[in-house]
């Protein structure tokens, strides 16, 4: 009896080269990178567009408003990713931070990562997986001839209590689905990694 055809292994060549000491890397093309950015953009773009007041449903009774319903990351001041090298940090204390890119061919930026910290002036200084993802992302953009305009923004109006701040971070991650957060990497098949 003839054996049924098997599904091919996309990574077979790479793993064989690695086993042989070749250290082969998977290469992303400009088309693949643009498609990946467009998928993320298609999900996030409506979140950057405020809902007009007339489109909001009225309430008969005074309702508690969701403080994140009007959260606009673009109202936060963008800083270069190298801000932590400055003699004095622009932000102190508890904060949420958002790492974004502004691809020229997309209507809105991409929110790549959301994190929380008790010490905004120190969090980005040491080792951080997101820094490795961003370096790989920036290298891929350069290799594909795409312009990369990454920035980081801090939101200091957050709880100082760690549990409450992390809950806020998780709420924003669920809403925005940033591709470099571990909670959402699989959704976007994020090709950039820290290893």
C-alpha positions in Angstrom: 0.0 0.0 0.0 1.3 3.4 -0.9 2.1 5.8 1.9 0.1 9.0 2.1 1.9 12.2 1.2 3.2 14.0 4.2 3.2 17.6 5.1 6.5 19.3 4.4 8.6 20.7 7.2 9.3 24.4 6.7 12.2 24.4 9.1 13.9 21.1 8.2 16.6 22.8 6.2 17.3 25.3 8.9 17.4 22.7 11.7 19.8 20.5 9.7 22.0 23.4 9.0 22.0 24.3 12.7 22.8 20.7 13.7 25.7 20.8 11.2 27.0 24.0 12.9 25.9 26.2 10.0 23.8 28.5 12.3 21.3 29.2 9.5 18.8 31.9 10.2 15.3 32.2 8.9 15.1 35.2 6.6 11.9 37.3 6.4 11.2 39.1 3.1 9.9 42.6 2.7 6.5 41.2 1.6 6.2 38.9 4.6 7.2 41.7 7.0 4.7 44.2 5.4 1.9 41.5 5.6 2.7 40.9 9.3 2.6 44.7 10.0 -0.7 45.0 8.1 -2.3 42.2 10.1 -1.3 43.9 13.4 -2.4 47.2 12.0 -5.8 45.9 10.8 -6.6 44.8 14.4 -5.2 47.9 16.2 -6.3 50.7 13.8 -9.9 50.9 15.2 -8.5 51.3 18.7 -6.6 54.4 17.5 -9.7 55.9 16.1 -11.9 57.6 18.8 -15.6 56.8 18.9 -17.6 59.9 18.2 -19.7 61.0 21.2 -23.0 60.7 19.2 -22.2 57.0 18.5 -22.0 56.2 22.2 -25.1 54.7 23.8 -26.7 56.9 26.4 -27.3 55.6 29.9 -30.5 56.0 31.9 -28.6 55.8 35.1 -25.2 57.2 35.8 -22.8 54.4 34.9 -19.2 54.0 35.9 -17.1 54.9 32.9 -14.3 52.6 31.8 -11.2 54.8 32.3 -9.4 52.9 29.5 -12.2 53.5 27.0 -10.7 56.9 26.2 -7.0 55.8 26.6 -5.0 57.2 23.7 -1.4 56.1 23.5 -0.7 58.8 21.0 -1.3 61.4 23.7 1.8 60.2 25.5 5.1 61.8 24.6 7.2 59.5 22.3 10.9 59.0 23.4 13.7 57.3 21.6 14.4 53.8 22.8 17.8 55.0 23.9 16.2 57.4 26.5 17.6 55.3 29.3 21.1 56.5 28.4 20.2 60.1 29.2 21.9 61.6 32.4 18.5 62.0 34.0 15.5 59.9 33.2 12.3 61.8 31.9 10.0 59.6 34.0 10.2 58.3 37.6 8.2 55.9 39.7 5.4 53.6 38.6 4.4 53.5 35.0 3.1 51.5 32.1 5.3 51.8 29.0 4.3 51.3 25.4 6.7 50.6 22.5 5.5 51.6 19.1 6.6 51.8 15.5 5.2 54.1 12.9 5.5 52.4 9.5 5.2 55.1 6.7 2.7 53.1 4.6 0.2 52.5 7.4 -2.5 54.9 8.6 -1.8 54.3 12.3 1.2 53.2 14.3 1.8 49.7 15.6 1.7 49.1 19.3 4.4 46.5 19.7 4.7 46.0 23.4 3.1 47.0 26.7 5.0 46.7 30.0 4.7 47.8 33.6 7.3 49.0 36.1 7.6 50.4 39.6 10.7 52.3 38.5 10.3 54.0 35.1 13.8 55.5 35.2 15.4 52.0 35.6 13.2 49.4 33.9 14.7 49.7 30.4 18.4 49.8 31.5 19.2 46.1 32.0 18.3 42.9 30.1 14.8 42.9 28.7 13.4 40.5 26.1 11.5 43.3 24.4 14.8 45.0 23.6 15.9 41.8 21.8 12.7 41.6 19.9 13.0 45.2 18.9 16.6 44.8 17.8 15.5 41.8 15.6 12.5 43.8 14.3 14.7 46.8 13.4 17.3 44.6 11.7 14.6 42.9 9.7 13.1 46.3 8.6 16.6 47.5 7.6 17.3 44.3 5.7 14.0 44.6 3.9 14.5 48.3 3.1 11.6 49.4 5.3 11.8 52.5 7.5 11.5 51.8 11.2 10.5 54.6 13.6 10.3 52.9 17.0 9.6 54.9 20.2 8.6 54.3 23.8 5.9 56.2 25.7 5.3 56.2 29.4 2.0 56.5 31.2 2.7 57.6 34.8 -1.0 57.9 35.9 -1.1 54.3 37.1 -1.5 52.6 40.4 1.7 52.3 42.5 0.4 48.9 43.9 2.0 46.2 41.8 -1.0 43.9 41.6 -3.3 46.8 40.4 -0.7 48.0 37.9 -0.3 44.5 36.5 -4.0 44.1 36.1 -4.1 47.4 34.2 -1.2 46.2 32.0 -3.1 42.9 31.3 -6.3 44.7 30.4 -4.4 46.8 27.9 -2.6 43.8 26.5 -5.9 42.0 26.0 -7.4 45.1 24.3 -4.5 46.0 22.0 -2.9 42.5 21.5 0.7 43.9 21.1 2.7 41.3 19.2 5.9 41.4 21.3 4.1 40.6 24.6 4.4 36.9 25.5 0.6 36.7 25.9 0.0 37.4 22.2 3.1 36.3 20.3 1.4 33.1 19.0 -1.6 35.1 17.7 0.6 37.1 15.4 3.2 34.4 14.6 5.8 37.0 15.7 9.0 36.1 13.8 11.3 38.1 16.1 12.7 36.4 19.2 15.2 37.0 21.9 17.3 33.9 21.3 
